[in-house]
Amino acid sequence: MIQSTLSKKSNNHNKRPQQKENNSNHNRYKRLACMGKISMGIMDEITGPIDAVNRFINLTLQIIEEDSRSREFLLESKVAIRKTSVLLKRLNNYAKKIEKEIREISTNGR
């Protein structure tokens, strides 16, 4: 009887740290999911203006003189915009991956 009572207390004591760890992990996953959503929102908001600037540069390059200093600047800008677009796509892919993992964890945890 005493041993049974001690065993129950020991089991309850062991569950508390496990519960805290589960809550901590759950909170981390929630923060990651939130960061993923924010990242996707940022990407959506920035993609439109970047695309518009890129189109404007392309139109300007069609009418500007070949040996113009402005043309060099526009071409450099176009390279920077391309790099930014690639970075945004990578961020979006990462955010989608996190969101998928969170969904799987949430589904398995229920």
C-alpha positions in Angstrom: 0.0 0.0 0.0 2.7 2.5 1.0 4.8 1.5 -2.0 1.8 1.9 -4.3 1.2 5.4 -2.9 4.9 6.3 -3.4 4.8 4.9 -6.9 1.8 7.1 -7.8 3.4 10.2 -6.4 6.6 9.5 -8.3 4.7 9.0 -11.5 2.8 12.3 -11.0 6.0 14.1 -10.2 7.6 12.8 -13.4 4.6 13.9 -15.5 4.9 17.6 -14.5 8.3 18.2 -16.1 7.1 16.4 -19.2 3.9 18.6 -19.2 6.0 21.7 -18.9 8.3 20.5 -21.8 5.2 19.8 -24.0 3.8 23.2 -23.3 7.1 24.8 -24.0 7.4 22.9 -27.3 3.8 23.8 -28.2 4.6 27.5 -27.5 7.7 27.3 -29.7 5.6 25.7 -32.5 3.0 28.5 -32.2 5.7 31.1 -32.4 7.2 29.4 -35.5 3.8 29.3 -37.1 3.3 32.9 -36.4 6.7 33.8 -37.9 5.8 31.8 -41.0 2.5 33.7 -41.4 4.3 37.0 -40.9 7.0 36.1 -43.4 4.4 35.1 -46.0 2.6 38.4 -45.4 5.7 40.4 -45.8 6.6 38.6 -49.0 3.1 39.2 -50.4 3.3 42.9 -49.6 6.8 43.4 -51.0 6.5 41.3 -54.1 4.0 43.6 -55.8 6.1 46.8 -55.6 9.3 44.9 -56.5 7.6 43.5 -59.6 6.4 47.0 -60.5 9.9 48.5 -60.2 11.3 45.7 -62.3 8.7 46.3 -65.0 9.4 50.0 -64.9 13.2 49.4 -65.3 12.5 47.1 -68.3 10.4 49.7 -70.0 13.0 52.4 -69.3 15.8 50.2 -70.6 13.9 50.0 -73.9 14.0 53.7 -74.5 17.2 54.8 -72.8 20.5 55.3 -74.8 22.9 52.3 -74.9 25.9 54.2 -73.5 24.0 56.2 -70.9 25.3 56.2 -67.3 21.7 55.9 -66.2 21.4 52.6 -68.1 24.3 51.2 -66.1 22.5 52.2 -62.9 19.3 50.6 -64.1 21.1 47.4 -65.0 22.7 47.3 -61.5 19.3 47.9 -59.9 17.8 45.1 -62.0 20.4 42.7 -60.6 19.6 43.8 -57.0 15.9 43.4 -57.6 16.5 39.9 -59.0 18.5 39.0 -55.8 15.8 40.4 -53.6 13.1 38.4 -55.5 15.2 35.2 -55.1 15.5 35.9 -51.3 11.8 36.5 -51.0 11.0 33.2 -52.8 13.3 31.4 -50.4 11.7 33.0 -47.4 8.2 32.1 -48.8 9.3 28.4 -49.3 10.7 28.3 -45.8 7.5 29.8 -44.3 5.4 27.3 -46.2 7.6 24.4 -44.9 7.2 25.6 -41.3 3.5 26.0 -41.7 3.2 22.4 -43.1 5.3 21.0 -40.2 3.1 22.9 -37.7 0.0 21.5 -39.3 1.4 18.0 -39.1 2.4 18.4 -35.5 -1.0 19.8 -34.6 -2.8 17.0 -36.3 -0.6 14.3 -34.7 -0.9 16.0 -31.3 -4.7 15.8 -31.1 
